[in-house]
Amino acid sequence: MPLKNSYTPAAKTSRSAGENHSPIDGDASNLWAEFAQSFRNLVQPLPPPWGELFEPLQTGAVDDLVVIAQIGQSLDGRIATASGHSKYINGPAGLAHLHRLRSLVDAVVIGVGTALADDPLLTVRRVAGPHPARVVLDPNGRLPASAKVFTGDGVRRLLVTAEGTRCALSPEVEVLALPTADRHIAPPAILAALAARGLRRVLIEGGADTVSRFLTAGCLDRLHVMVAPIILGSGRASFILPPIERANQALRMPIRAHQLDDEVLFDCDLSAQRVPIGHAKTST
Ligand SMILES: NC(=O)c1ccc[n+]([C@@H]2O[C@H](COP(=O)([O-])OP(=O)(O)OC[C@H]3O[C@@H](n4cnc5c(N)ncnc54)[C@H](OP(=O)(O)O)[C@@H]3O)[C@@H](O)[C@H]2O)c1
């Protein structure tokens, strides 16, 4: 299958510049700011080069919600080393794509494992665009109040936890206490609770455990897998799904591939297996 080369909005940068490159890519970023605006104005068709990739995120195919997960992985399907180090698997182009996704959604969701390992801020810095609400899934109240996701910077912050878990957080952090079964909170219940608070477009940003739970529950419309040209050889797998006996039982889906500098983005369409979840209180 030929790779599409149309999705190349960012200035060319070398991989070795990944950790230090300038946060915003000049002209490309200004174009992105305009695009993010038209994305929210549903009556306008989305302009190239981004329309094909981001149009599926505008309106839900199954219901009012749009749920996308993104994973950045090595060629051998790892998202982190065995010690949990993942900064950075992807280069500048892959990271800019992640920030573009953040700028288009209402909320970005991570599991407590990622919050503890990476202490991410989850803001939009590599492109121009609005910051999404930050959501952490922490059923056992393991994340300290000093975690960066809880920083009081004017952005909405939400903690999804298990009913009965005690949390000592700023009152500005919205706490959603949901029922559990074996400490697992059903992903449709998480999405319904977010939708009830007006958070309709949701990015599940990791880690593997969290993305896999949403995937297994049929709660993803889209999955973006960004493959970096590196081989870790060991470490944490991108997905942890129930075992299957035969290769032909594997989850298979329609995909489109895009090249971004030296990385390849697989845009996976999961709408065929997405379960209905519900409607947002107010769409943003
Ligand atoms: N390359 C990438 O794209 C990428 C992205 C993000 C993270 N990472 C890396 O991934 C690693 C962390 O990933 P991970 O898989 O170990 O952890 P994770 O997915 O970040 O967090 C998993 C934990 O979150 C809680 N959780 C998530 N979904 C839940 C649900 N539906 N119900 C109840 N609890 C839920 C559970 O907490 P409890 O354990 O308290 O039950 C679970 O153990 C780090 O090394 C990080 O650097 C890589």
The ligand as an ORCA input file, in Angstrom:
! r2SCAN-3c Opt
* xyz 0 1
  N       4.615      5.867     23.913
  C       3.426      6.295     24.269
  O       2.587      6.640     23.427
  C       3.064      6.346     25.710
  C       1.928      7.052     26.094
  C       1.585      7.057     27.435
  C       2.371      6.368     28.347
  N       3.473      5.715     27.948
  C       4.253      4.920     28.899
  O       3.398      3.897     29.374
  C       3.763      3.535     30.705
  C       2.512      3.568     31.576
  O       1.518      2.769     30.982
  P       0.767      1.639     31.784
  O       0.069      0.778     30.812
  O       1.725      1.005     32.737
  O      -0.229      2.461     32.705
  P      -1.437      3.464     32.367
  O      -2.276      2.926     31.291
  O      -0.923      4.838     32.245
  O      -2.226      3.404     33.774
  C      -2.839      2.195     34.145
  C      -3.546      2.356     35.461
  O      -4.568      3.366     35.370
  C      -5.714      2.920     36.061
  N      -6.774      2.662     35.082
  C      -6.743      2.851     33.736
  N      -7.927      2.530     33.192
  C      -8.733      2.152     34.202
  C     -10.092      1.703     34.273
  N     -10.870      1.596     33.179
  N     -10.585      1.366     35.484
  C      -9.822      1.464     36.586
  N      -8.536      1.876     36.582
  C      -8.009      2.229     35.395
  C      -5.307      1.669     36.816
  O      -4.774      2.121     38.046
  P      -4.478      1.135     39.316
  O      -3.182      0.449     38.982
  O      -4.353      2.034     40.495
  O      -5.618      0.175     39.407
  C      -4.243      1.099     35.890
  O      -3.365      0.170     36.495
  C       4.812      4.534     31.134
  O       6.067      3.913     31.025
  C       4.687      5.662     30.133
  O       5.919      6.312     29.956
  C       3.846      5.672     26.648
*
